[in-house]
Amino acid sequence: MNAPSAKKPLSAMSFLRSESAFVLGVIVVATFQFGGDGWLVGLNDSVLAGLIFLGLFSTVLWASFGVVKHADALAEILGEPFGTLILTLSVIGIEVSLIAAVMLTGESSPTLARDTMFAMLMIVLNGLVGASLLFGGLRHGTQEYNLEGARAFLAVLLPLAVLSLVLPGFTVSTPDLSYSPLQATFFIVAITLLYLVFLGVQTVRHRGFFKQPINPDRAGYPALDPADDHHHGPLRGLAYHAVMLVLTLLPIILLSKRVAKLVDYGIVEIGAPAALGGVLIALLILTPESMAAVKAAIANQLQRCVNLLLGSALASIGMTVPAVLLIGLIIGQPVLLGLDNVSLIMLLLTLLVSTMTFAGSRTSILQGAVHMVLFLVYLMLLFSP
């Protein structure tokens, strides 16, 4: 663990400059809280809706850069895997908050959790894994990661994905793709406990599984450049970066639902597939991790990339499924989790390819290309089911 050097207290102007993402987020949130939401009522002007969407999207994107900056700082202070775990839990917390907000406001959306989780898995396990391995492989040839860590992720991810998104389509206790109250209660407890056990393994018992292995400096297999890991600016201390990470996430959470409303409006206006909305929102939620993961792969820190991507895929199920099932039981709203046949095939194929990709201790551009093809297939099927 690296102790940060002492820094001078930030002046007001220095704070505004260094935390401009947080400041902008607060200003935009305040604008909408105090009258701006009226712009979103009865939208009928496509130009105005487009301008508002661009403004909100840019604000959320900028705030995401701020989240990554503080997560990078915490990763250096705490060491792995705590740094990537903090970013992962923060980002998936946005997903859970969004779904919970929609469910609790009375809007009937029984497939919201399923559609969001499936989009997250396709984007992470295919799009982001593919992009990371392609860019990393093009720059470094082959890259190394800790095989035990990847196996640990997949050993928990595979059964949780099948239990959450596949099994509900084959049970007969309910007439739809949901779990019965007894089944839902059981899986709330089982999934939560299994995810907590994994977190214990990752952070306490086997932390070494999730650290970048020592990379011998030999031809075709370059050593890590420690300088590549510093993307956060000056360190300000553990408490400062932890608090600012949470504060910078809040505007993203508060604005994401407004972005979702504009996305739904745009989809109706242009006649795009309804599922595209879930993809766009998932991409927005995943922006902090996607930037950090691709950046880590390019810097030849593939283990950090693996921790971020497989960790977010696992957390998306391990945190979201218990939360939405519990809310569904409380408010008496069914939660449809089972996938349709096409999505089911894509999920199982993705899980199979992921186990093959992370079956060895090195990756190359070939694995990246395979995952990117699967991601493009997923996008194609959105428009031509």
Phi, psi and omega in degrees: 000129182264123178277127181289147178287154182294139181237153176294148176301143181286134171282168181300316181292321178296321178296315180298322179290312185286333181245039182298328179297316179294316182298315179298318179300317179297317180298315181292318178299315179298322179300317180285324180295326184251058172115335184294335180296341176297335178294336184267359181272125178060046180301128175218006179246108184296324180294313179298316179299320179295320179293318178297318179299315179298319179295315180293316181299317180296321179297313180296320180296316179296318177298326178296322175299321177295322177297315180298320180301313181286328176294320176299319179296317179294326178297322179288322181290314186270337186081166178278149006265011186297321182299309180291327180295319179299314179297317181299310182295325179294315183292315180292333174301326176297314180301311181298318181297318180297311182296317180298320180298317180294318181294319186280344178274002174091000178283124184283110180214070186294340181260005185301312182297316180298311183296320180293314180296319180296317177298318179300315182295318180294318181292316183288304188286338179249301184295306185284320175298316179298313180296317181296314182290327177293308182294318178294320180292322178297326183274324189241000183079253174259150181231149184251147173217174182273112185299321181299321180294314179297320178296322179297316177302309185291328180297332178264323183296317184299307180295323180294321179296318181291316180295328185272321190245346182253306185303321181301336179282352183241354177283157184242008181286338178231155181281351182241199184267034181246170173268151172289163179306319179295314179296318180299316179298316179299314184286333173301312181291313185296313182293319179298313181296317181295320179292323177294321176298317178300315180299324177296319177295318184291323188257343185235293193287318184228053180302329182297337178296338189247022177249148179298125178293153178298128187255109180297139182274092178225164186303135178078002184213070193295151178284160178292146173257106183304332182294339182291344187273355187260095180238012190252355185079196183294140176285137182244004179111154184301309184298317182300309183291325178294315180294316182291329176298313180295315181296324180286334176288329186302313177300325178298314180297316184289332182267341187297322181293326177292321176298319180300321179296318179292324177297316178300319179298315181295322180297318178295319183296319184263358178072031179280161178300142182299326182295341180296331178299316178297324179294315181295319179293319178298319177299320179295316180297323186275359184306312181302314182288324181296317179295315181294321183291312180295321179297320179294319179296318179295327179279008179065034175246067188293330180297318176299320177298315179297316179300318181292311188284307178294327178295320180289323177298317179292316181295327179302322178274314185297332179260321187285314185299309178300321182295312184287326176295320179295315179297320178299319177294320183292315184265359178070030181252128179294144178243108182276115184251334184294139181273156171286172188298318181294313178297324179299315179296317180296320180294312182295321178295319179297317180295320179296313180295323179297321178294326178286321179300317184257032177272344177243187183257004178225155176232164178216182182293340181298311179298321178298319180296319180298313180294324179293323177298317178298323179293319178294324175298317178301314179295319179299319182290339175297321183267339179221078185300000000 
